[in-house]
C-alpha cells in the first residue's frame, strides 16, 4: 500500500517540498501505529489492516485528480481545501472524491474485519 500511495501521489505533486512530505507518510504511519499499537495492545495484523485502510483511502482519493491536487497545493492549502476555498470546483471535486474513498475504504475494512 505504501508503494501505491507513493506511485499515485509523488508524480502529481508540483513541488519538491510537497513530494518530500508525502514520501514521509509511510514512515510516520508505521511509527505512529506501532506506538499506538503497543499502548493499546493491538496485534500486528490489526495495525497493518488499519494502516492499509488509511493509505488505500487517500490513494484512491487522489486517483485521476492530478490538476485538482496541483491547484490545491499551489494555493498553499491542505488538499482537502478550506472553508473559503470550498467554492473552487477543483477543491470541491477533490474533497468529494477523498470523502467517498474514505467511506469506501472504511466499509471494506469493517466488512473484512467483522463481516466474515
Backbone as CSV, one residue per row, in Angstrom:
resi,resn,N_x,N_y,N_z,CA_x,CA_y,CA_z,C_x,C_y,C_z
1,UNK,0.821,-1.194,0.000,0.000,0.000,0.000,0.864,1.256,0.000
2,UNK,1.991,1.178,0.685,2.890,2.343,0.701,3.405,2.651,-0.703
3,UNK,3.739,1.617,-1.443,4.215,1.812,-2.815,3.118,2.409,-3.686
4,UNK,1.884,1.971,-3.498,0.759,2.528,-4.260,0.557,4.002,-3.917
5,UNK,0.634,4.325,-2.633,0.494,5.723,-2.206,1.544,6.598,-2.875
6,UNK,2.789,6.150,-2.831,3.863,6.938,-3.427,3.748,6.997,-4.943
7,UNK,3.316,5.904,-5.555,3.172,5.873,-7.020,2.082,6.827,-7.503
8,UNK,1.052,7.010,-6.709,-0.042,7.904,-7.111,0.274,9.351,-6.752
9,UNK,0.745,9.589,-5.541,0.895,10.959,-5.067,2.151,11.666,-5.564
10,UNK,3.290,11.007,-5.604,4.525,11.718,-5.948,4.508,12.357,-7.333
11,UNK,4.004,11.692,-8.375,4.016,12.334,-9.694,3.062,13.523,-9.824
12,UNK,2.048,13.599,-8.991,1.064,14.675,-9.172,1.368,15.925,-8.357
13,UNK,2.290,15.831,-7.420,2.594,16.988,-6.585,3.532,17.947,-7.315
14,UNK,3.273,19.264,-7.197,4.015,20.229,-8.001,5.380,20.637,-7.453
15,UNK,5.655,20.434,-6.180,6.908,20.934,-5.627,7.695,19.834,-4.922
16,UNK,8.983,20.051,-4.810,9.838,19.089,-4.110,9.463,19.013,-2.632
17,UNK,9.095,20.134,-2.057,8.708,20.149,-0.640,7.488,19.261,-0.400
18,UNK,6.480,19.382,-1.244,5.274,18.565,-1.070,5.568,17.088,-1.332
19,UNK,6.442,16.797,-2.285,6.816,15.395,-2.546,7.588,14.808,-1.363
20,UNK,8.469,15.598,-0.758,9.197,15.121,0.416,8.254,14.842,1.582
21,UNK,7.258,15.697,1.762,6.292,15.492,2.841,5.504,14.205,2.629
22,UNK,5.080,13.954,1.407,4.326,12.732,1.113,5.214,11.505,1.238
23,UNK,6.476,11.630,0.874,7.390,10.490,0.973,7.582,10.049,2.423
24,UNK,7.355,10.937,3.370,7.492,10.597,4.785,6.245,9.930,5.372
25,UNK,5.136,9.935,4.659,3.889,9.368,5.188,4.030,7.904,5.586
26,UNK,4.588,7.023,4.759,4.700,5.622,5.191,5.511,5.454,6.476
27,UNK,6.636,6.148,6.571,7.457,6.051,7.769,6.705,6.564,9.000
28,UNK,6.089,7.713,8.881,5.360,8.286,10.013,4.160,7.418,10.392
29,UNK,3.498,6.852,9.398,2.361,5.975,9.678,2.765,4.737,10.443
30,UNK,3.863,4.133,10.042,4.345,2.934,10.723,4.780,3.267,12.147
31,UNK,5.490,4.373,12.321,5.920,4.775,13.664,4.724,5.074,14.566
32,UNK,3.754,5.809,14.040,2.571,6.159,14.829,1.778,4.906,15.207
33,UNK,1.507,4.052,14.225,0.705,2.869,14.512,1.422,1.877,15.427
34,UNK,2.719,1.732,15.272,3.416,0.808,16.165,3.413,1.326,17.596
35,UNK,3.560,2.633,17.765,3.498,3.213,19.104,2.102,3.062,19.698
36,UNK,1.089,3.408,18.924,-0.283,3.287,19.417,-0.658,1.827,19.643
37,UNK,-0.149,0.938,18.822,-0.423,-0.484,18.989,0.133,-1.016,20.297
38,UNK,1.331,-0.578,20.635,1.923,-1.004,21.904,1.159,-0.425,23.083
39,UNK,0.746,0.831,22.969,-0.001,1.460,24.063,-1.380,0.823,24.262
40,UNK,-2.005,0.428,23.168,-3.356,-0.130,23.243,-3.403,-1.648,23.175
41,UNK,-2.271,-2.273,22.913,-2.211,-3.725,22.908,-2.751,-4.397,21.656
42,UNK,-2.708,-3.705,20.514,-3.163,-4.308,19.256,-2.091,-5.211,18.674
43,UNK,-2.515,-6.228,17.959,-1.559,-7.106,17.302,-1.155,-6.528,15.943
44,UNK,-0.140,-7.118,15.348,0.402,-6.626,14.087,-0.625,-6.687,12.959
45,UNK,-1.451,-7.717,12.935,-2.467,-7.853,11.886,-3.450,-6.693,11.918
46,UNK,-3.903,-6.334,13.093,-4.833,-5.208,13.227,-4.164,-3.907,12.803
47,UNK,-2.935,-3.700,13.224,-2.218,-2.476,12.865,-2.019,-2.356,11.355
48,UNK,-1.641,-3.450,10.726,-1.449,-3.419,9.271,-2.761,-3.201,8.530
49,UNK,-3.847,-3.748,9.045,-5.136,-3.530,8.381,-5.578,-2.076,8.502
50,UNK,-5.326,-1.458,9.643,-5.667,-0.037,9.813,-4.798,0.823,8.899
51,UNK,-3.507,0.572,8.901,-2.582,1.329,8.056,-2.970,1.194,6.582
52,UNK,-3.221,-0.024,6.142,-3.575,-0.261,4.741,-4.874,0.426,4.365
53,UNK,-5.829,0.449,5.273,-7.112,1.099,5.005,-6.941,2.599,4.825
54,UNK,-6.189,3.228,5.705,-5.978,4.674,5.611,-5.210,5.026,4.337
55,UNK,-4.170,4.273,4.052,-3.370,4.546,2.852,-4.195,4.301,1.591
56,UNK,-4.990,3.246,1.576,-5.863,2.968,0.434,-6.839,4.112,0.206
57,UNK,-7.426,4.618,1.274,-8.397,5.700,1.154,-7.786,6.933,0.495
58,UNK,-6.623,7.338,0.960,-6.018,8.540,0.401,-5.385,8.312,-0.968
59,UNK,-5.019,7.084,-1.262,-4.515,6.765,-2.601,-5.657,6.841,-3.605
60,UNK,-6.771,6.185,-3.293,-7.925,6.229,-4.191,-8.502,7.637,-4.296
61,UNK,-8.373,8.406,-3.239,-8.884,9.773,-3.246,-8.163,10.690,-4.211
62,UNK,-6.948,10.353,-4.579,-6.179,11.214,-5.483,-6.131,10.711,-6.913
63,UNK,-6.568,9.488,-7.145,-6.511,8.918,-8.490,-7.362,9.760,-9.446
64,UNK,-6.747,10.205,-10.514,-7.464,10.976,-11.520,-7.652,12.442,-11.173
65,UNK,-7.062,12.919,-10.108,-7.247,14.305,-9.677,-5.939,15.091,-9.690
66,UNK,-5.103,14.831,-10.680,-3.786,15.472,-10.752,-3.897,16.995,-10.723
67,UNK,-4.681,17.548,-11.595,-4.783,19.007,-11.668,-5.455,19.587,-10.432
68,UNK,-6.431,18.883,-9.871,-7.097,19.375,-8.665,-6.132,19.414,-7.479
69,UNK,-5.295,18.391,-7.356,-4.296,18.369,-6.272,-3.282,19.476,-6.490
70,UNK,-2.851,19.654,-7.721,-1.875,20.706,-8.009,-2.429,22.090,-7.690
71,UNK,-3.697,22.330,-8.031,-4.330,23.616,-7.716,-4.351,23.825,-6.206
72,UNK,-4.763,22.808,-5.478,-4.865,22.925,-4.023,-3.495,23.159,-3.390
73,UNK,-2.484,22.449,-3.848,-1.142,22.604,-3.270,-0.570,23.967,-3.638
74,UNK,-0.792,24.393,-4.854,-0.282,25.712,-5.268,-0.929,26.833,-4.467
75,UNK,-2.155,26.641,-4.064,-2.836,27.658,-3.254,-2.289,27.684,-1.835
76,UNK,-1.411,26.739,-1.532,-0.840,26.704,-0.199,-1.809,26.160,0.830
77,UNK,-2.790,25.398,0.362,-3.819,24.872,1.234,-3.655,23.379,1.400
78,UNK,-4.336,22.880,2.358,-4.490,21.442,2.501,-5.220,20.943,1.261
79,UNK,-4.855,19.768,0.710,-5.541,19.277,-0.485,-7.058,19.114,-0.324
80,UNK,-7.543,19.038,0.906,-8.985,18.957,1.105,-9.655,20.316,1.039
81,UNK,-8.876,21.360,1.031,-9.433,22.696,0.935,-9.743,23.281,2.302
82,UNK,-10.111,24.543,2.289,-10.517,25.243,3.496,-11.938,25.729,3.293
83,UNK,-12.605,26.180,4.346,-13.984,26.645,4.162,-14.126,27.725,3.092
84,UNK,-13.136,28.587,2.956,-13.238,29.644,1.949,-12.971,29.147,0.539
85,UNK,-12.301,28.009,0.397,-11.988,27.513,-0.939,-12.933,26.411,-1.397
86,UNK,-13.922,26.078,-0.606,-14.849,25.011,-0.990,-15.617,25.374,-2.261
87,UNK,-15.730,26.658,-2.561,-16.449,27.051,-3.764,-15.640,26.794,-5.031
88,UNK,-14.331,26.615,-4.897,-13.493,26.314,-6.047,-13.809,24.899,-6.533
89,UNK,-14.187,24.736,-7.801,-14.557,23.397,-8.290,-13.473,22.339,-8.123
90,UNK,-12.200,22.733,-8.258,-11.122,21.759,-8.102,-11.110,21.208,-6.687
91,UNK,-11.222,22.073,-5.704,-11.227,21.632,-4.320,-12.484,20.840,-3.997
92,UNK,-13.591,21.227,-4.569,-14.840,20.507,-4.315,-14.760,19.089,-4.867
93,UNK,-14.270,18.935,-6.091,-14.140,17.594,-6.690,-13.186,16.723,-5.883
94,UNK,-12.061,17.293,-5.486,-11.077,16.545,-4.707,-11.648,16.151,-3.344
95,UNK,-12.328,17.060,-2.693,-12.924,16.776,-1.386,-13.961,15.669,-1.490
96,UNK,-14.788,15.723,-2.502,-15.817,14.692,-2.689,-15.173,13.338,-2.941
97,UNK,-14.183,13.291,-3.820,-13.547,12.002,-4.131,-12.828,11.428,-2.915
98,UNK,-12.098,12.248,-2.173,-11.404,11.736,-0.988,-12.410,11.296,0.072
99,UNK,-13.480,12.036,0.255,-14.500,11.659,1.243,-15.142,10.321,0.894
100,UNK,-15.468,10.146,-0.368,-16.065,8.868,-0.792,-15.062,7.733,-0.629
101,UNK,-13.808,7.974,-0.973,-12.810,6.902,-0.850,-12.570,6.528,0.613
102,UNK,-12.638,7.487,1.527,-12.506,7.177,2.953,-13.676,6.307,3.401
103,UNK,-14.883,6.663,2.992,-16.056,5.870,3.374,-15.991,4.458,2.795
104,UNK,-15.585,4.336,1.541,-15.490,3.019,0.903,-14.400,2.177,1.557
105,UNK,-13.250,2.768,1.823,-12.157,2.016,2.449,-12.539,1.560,3.847
106,UNK,-13.200,2.427,4.614,-13.624,2.032,5.956,-14.670,0.920,5.892
107,UNK,-15.622,1.033,4.966,-16.638,-0.014,4.819,-15.990,-1.345,4.429
108,UNK,-15.021,-1.303,3.534,-14.298,-2.511,3.147,-13.554,-3.103,4.339
109,UNK,-12.880,-2.247,5.119,-12.166,-2.716,6.301,-13.128,-3.353,7.305
110,UNK,-14.252,-2.697,7.563,-15.221,-3.233,8.521,-15.794,-4.561,8.029
111,UNK,-16.056,-4.662,6.737,-16.591,-5.907,6.183,-15.564,-7.030,6.308
112,UNK,-14.309,-6.739,5.975,-13.273,-7.760,6.089,-12.975,-8.126,7.540
113,UNK,-13.053,-7.158,8.435,-12.715,-7.398,9.837,-13.849,-8.087,10.591
114,UNK,-15.092,-7.647,10.354,-16.211,-8.131,11.158,-17.265,-8.895,10.380
115,UNK,-17.254,-8.805,9.053,-18.323,-9.397,8.256,-18.157,-10.854,7.914
116,UNK,-17.018,-11.413,8.184,-16.781,-12.791,7.770,-17.160,-13.767,8.856
